[in-house]
Every structure is written in structure tokens, then in C-alpha cells.
Amino acid sequence: MLMKPDRRQFLRIFGIGAAGVLGCGPSDDPGDPAGPSGDFVVPPLDEGELVGGVRVFRLRLQTGTVEWVPGAPTETFGANGDLLGPTLRLVRGEPVRIEVENGLAVTTTLHWHGLQVPARADGGPYQTIAPGARWTSDFDVVQRAMTAWYHPHPMHETARHVYMGLAGMIVVDDPALATELPHTYGVDDLPIIIQDRRLSADGTHPYSPGKTPGMHDMMSGLRGETLLVNGRITPHAVVPRGLVRLRVLNGSNARIYHLGFADDRTFLHVGSDGGLLSAPVETRRVLVAPGERVELLVDFADARPVELRSYSGEVFDSLYTGMMGANLTDALDRGTFPIMTFEPGTDAAPVATAPAAFDPVVREPESEAVRTRPISMAMQMGGFTLNGARMTDLANVPAALDLRIKAGEVEVWSVANTSGVAHPLHVHNRHFQILDIDGQPPPPELAGWKDTTIIRPGRVVRLLVRFEGTPDTERPYLFHCHILEHEDMGMMGRFFLVA
């Protein structure tokens, strides 16, 4: 169960004033929503309001500013505040209503990435919210305990709206799940939303109002040299001594992170997109693509400050090949760079020992699949394609990208990437299992439930997907590359669940 810290304990552990709390939702001390750098901040935890047996959340999308460049405020989007939004805590088995008010001057959407919801509640490009309008998403929380997130998903404008800062984490708890994991939000259970920005001296960026990225950024995906965690530039976090749970979300438009610590310490990879793995995986590195989430256990009992870094250069040649690799000029992706710093404080962590195992992840049998569906990710016609086509219009979708799948059926998706760049494939509404990568079983950290996975250049990854859900012949779900510039250019398809 996710617990909230006492407010004084929260401020003491993190060494911040009330102004350091992100989100600026209703609170005693609204303060500065982000600020440029310095102390690590924790988005406020929103547990909703129980109304007639339904847990109700209210989000207002709005504009704001953050001064990442001293003296030059950057225009931003946020939910219930200037930047990002509150962490929503959902409980498995409960009915939920999320009321979204669009206070922006542009039409947008809000998609629940990783949640299994009816198509009408998905928040993709088919559920738009006009300026000044409200949209309500009603659904039952049916998925296992996990870390998800929310972000805009308007057609052709997803990259811009996310880059402007509109995103937030979702934590799903399961009261029936008994695990001895760190679980006090903001103390030993920390949300880590990693993003990057390319900021000019005047505080603007390529998606600022009136600006548009160039073709190179659209092809490679927009990357920046300023690294943010929860809206702060490479912040410093004071943590308890002992085990701390990091819920890491790659909320960047395009950058892939290869995370590890400066002292090369080992840590435990305990969860992926769809929840806990069968057992902790001891490692020194974890690869996280845009849209993916990982849950890590890090032991800070040695009381030594340590820097979290991305060792991107170690994996560059496997993610970018040929012409794409040669033309990708981003220096960070070819090297190592800091993300944030952790400093153990004086308090002991409540949990001292990591569990040896969790509930087993039951592997789905391939024999239940009714078909194998080939999915190609390629570079054609001056851009990237899915199945040789692009989805550039919500109504007139190419047949190769317009799928009808019977609710409850199981399919194998054989995904082949013949382009020179890694593509993170995301499937709405479903969690899948990786059957194999180039014919080899997935490593333990990829053997759990996923909704987004990296397809590296030249590889074939086979996924087993059980398409459970409510049939709806009018409203589809999406599958797409989660490099948001690629999605906006049409590297996306749709599927309807039918009876």
C-alpha cells in the first residue's frame, strides 16, 4: 500500500521548503511549482475524493512559467499547476472518475498510459478536449499494482504538448498484494520523472509558442542538453539510509537513458511497465526508453552520496546504426551524463532487506495465439513507417494500420525493425509479454508485463498480446512508436476490439 509521509517528516527528509513541492494543487503552501535547479521535489500525491463509492480526481490543464534560464521564464503546460501534475493514486478494484478541464488555449487530450480502460476512456486522439471544455473518463481499476503515467495525445501535437510539460505519474496499488517493499510516498518510495529540454538563452525551446522543430529533430526525435527530474535541473535528493524504491519514468520525447550509478554499485530491478517481476534482478545498468517505467531498489545504507548517470555511450551502437547513427549529432547519447544526486540523510529507511521473490509472472502460452501478425518498423519515403504506411488522419487510416481484433483473442506480434534507429513500441490498453528477441528468450528484466518495449535496429521481437476488453466498433485504441516526433509524423496505427 502506498502511504503518505507526515508533512513535517517529508520536508525534513528532503530538506526543502514548502515552495519546493511540484504541482501547485490545493495545499497550504502553493509556492514555486518548479524552479530551476537544486533540491529534489516530489509531485503532490492525489488520492482523489470518494463520492458515492466512486473515487473522483479533478485535473485542470493550464499554462504557466518556469525559470530554468535565470531571468528568462519558459512558458509551460501543467495539470493543477505550472508544470507536470500530481501523482494519481488508484486502487485495484475501485471505480474511478477523472474529470479533466482544459484551461489551455489549444485542443488537447489526456491519455492514461499503461492503464487498461474502455476505448471511450483512453484519452487518445479520438477523445479531444476543446479549450474551456471538460472531459470525464470513467473506468474500473482492473490492472495489477504498477506504475503508469498520463500525458496528452492529440493528433500531430503530442510531442509539443508533452514537451511543454504536461505529464504526471500514476501509481496503482493492490490491497491484496503483500510485499515488503518501501511504500511511503516521498520518503522511501520516490517518483523519478526524467525529461530533457533544449533551452535557448531567452528561455524558449523548439516547441515554444510560434516555434517548430526542424526536420533533423523530427527524424531523430528532439533531444536537449538540460536534464530534468520532476521539473528540476539535475537535482539533489536527501534519502533515508537503507532501501529506497525509485519509480523511474522516461517522460522524454525521444532520449533513451542507460541508467547506473557513478560508483558502479549494484541495485535491484524489481518492476517493469506492468508491475513487479517474478524476482528482483541484480544489475548495474537499466535501459529505459520514452514511455517505459522501471521500479528499482537502491541500498543507500553506506551513507555515501552518489550520482545517478546515463551511460548512453555504452549502448549507442546498438540503438543507432548506419546513416541514422552517423547523423545523430547529440553528444549526450554518445557519452555519459548526470541525471541527479542522492545523499543519504540521518534517518534509517523503514525497509532494510529486499524480498527474494514476488508473485510469479505466469508466462502466457504461445499455443493460445490465433494468429501471428507481422509489424514492420522501417524508414521509407523520407520518414518512418509502420507496415509500410503512416497514419496521418484520424478518419482515413491505411488498411495496413486499421485493425479489427476480436475481444479476448490472443495474437503474436512479430515486430521487425529495419530502420537505423531504435523504436519504443507502445500498445494502448494492453500489457504484453515478450516471447523472444531474435529467437532468444527475453532476459529476466524483460520477462514481466510490458506496454512499451524497445525494438532495436535489425532485430525481430515477438510479443504475445491478449486483447481483453470491452468491444467498441466506434472508438479505437492506438499502437505507435513512443518517440513522440515519430508518432506525430504518423508512425502509428489503430485497432478496434470487436465482438
Residue, then its C-alpha position, 0 to 999 in steps of 0.5 A: m500500500l502506498m502511504k503518505p509521509d507526515r508533512r513535517q517528516f517529508l520536508r525534513i527528509f528532503g530538506i526543502g521548503a514548502a515552495g519546493v513541492l511540484g504541482c501547485g494543487p490545493s495545499d497550504d503552501p502553493g509556492d514555486p511549482a518548479g524552479p530551476s535547479g537544486d533540491f529534489v521535489v516530489p509531485p503532490l500525491d492525489e488520492g482523489e475524493l470518494v463520492g458515492g463509492v466512486r473515487v473522483f480526481r479533478l485535473r485542470l490543464q493550464t499554462g504557466t512559467v518556469e525559470w530554468v534560464p535565470g531571468a528568462p521564464t519558459e512558458t509551460f503546460g501543467a495539470n493543477g499547476d505550472l508544470l507536470g501534475p500530481t501523482l494519481r493514486l488508484v486502487r485495484g478494484e475501485p471505480v474511478r472518475i477523472e474529470v479533466e478541464n482544459g484551461l489551455a488555449v489549444t485542443t488537447t487530450l489526456h491519455w492514461h498510459g499503461l492503464q487498461v480502460p474502455a476505448r471511450a476512456d483512453g484519452g487518445p486522439y479520438q477523445t479531444i478536449a476543446p479549450g474551456a471544455r471538460w472531459t470525464s473518463d470513467f473506468d474500473v481499476v482492473q490492472r495489477a499494482m504498477t506504475a503508469w503515467y498520463h500525458p496528452h495525445p492529440m493528433h500531430e501535437t503530442a510531442r509539443h504538448v508533452y514537451m511543454g510539460l504536461a505529464g504526471m505519474i500514476v501509481v496503482d496499488d493492490p490491497a491484496l498484494a503483500t510485499e515488503l517493499p518501501h511504500t511511503y510516498g516521498v520518503d522511501d518510495l520516490p517518483i523519478i520523472i526524467q525529461d530533457r529540454r533544449l533551452s535557448a538563452d531567452g528561455t524558449h525551446p523548439y516547441s515554444p509558442g510560434k516555434t517548430p522543430g526542424m526536420h533533423d529533430m523530427m527524424s531523430g526525435l528532439r533531444g536537449e542538453t538540460l536534464l530534468v527530474n520532476g521539473r528540476i535541473t539535475p537535482h539533489a535528493v536527501v534519502p533515508r539510509g537503507l532501501v529506497r524504491l525509485r519509480v523511474l519514468n522516461g517522460s522524454n520525447a525521444r532520449i533513451y537513458h542507460l541508467g547506473f550509478a557513478d560508483d558502479r554499485t549494484f541495485l535491484h530491478v524489481g518492476s517493469d511497465g506492468g508491475l513487479l517481476s517474478a524476482p528482483v534482478e541484480t544489475r548495474r545498468v537499466l535501459v529505459a526508453p520514452g514511455e517505459r517505467v522501471e521500479l528499482l531498489v537502491d541500498f543507500a545504507d553506506a551513507r555515501p552520496v552518489e550520482l545517478r548517470s546515463y551511460s548512453g555511450e555504452v549502448f549507442d551502437s546498438l540503438y543507432t546504426g548506419m546513416m541514422g547513427a552517423n547523423l545523430t549529432d547529440a553528444l549526450d547519447r554518445g557519452t555519459f551524463p548526470i541525471m541527479t544526486f542522492e545523499p543519504g540523510t540521518d534517518a534509517a529507511p523503514v525497509a532494510t532487506a529486499p524480498a527474494a521473490f514476488d508473485p510469479v509472472v505466469r508466462e502466457p502460452e504461445s499455443e493460445a495465439v490465433r494468429t501471428r501478425p507481422i509489424s514492420m518498423a522501417m524508414q521509407m519515403g523520407g520518414f518512418t513507417l509502420n507496415g509500410a504506411r503512416m497514419t496521418d488522419l484520424a478518419n482515413v487510416p491505411a488498411a495496413l494500420d486499421l485493425r479489427i481484433k476480436a475481444g479476448e483473442v490472443e495474437v503474436w506480434s512479430v515486430a521487425n525493425t529495419s530502420g537505423v534507429a531504435h523504436p519504443l513500441h507502445v500498445h494502448n490498453r494492453h500489457f504484453q509479454i515478450l516471447d523472444i528477441d531474435g529467437q532468444p528468450p527475453p532476459p529476466e528484466l524483460a520477462g514481466w508485463k510490458d506496454t512499451t518495449i524497445i525494438r532495436p535496429g535489425r532485430v525481430v521481437r515477438l510479443l504475445v498480446r491478449f486483447e481483453g476488453t470491452p468491444d467498441t466498433e466506434r472508438p479505437y485504441l492506438f499502437h505507435c512508436h513512443i518517440l513522440e516526433h515519430e508518432d506525430m509524423g504518423m508512425m502509428g496505427r489503430f485497432f478496434l476490439v470487436a465482438 
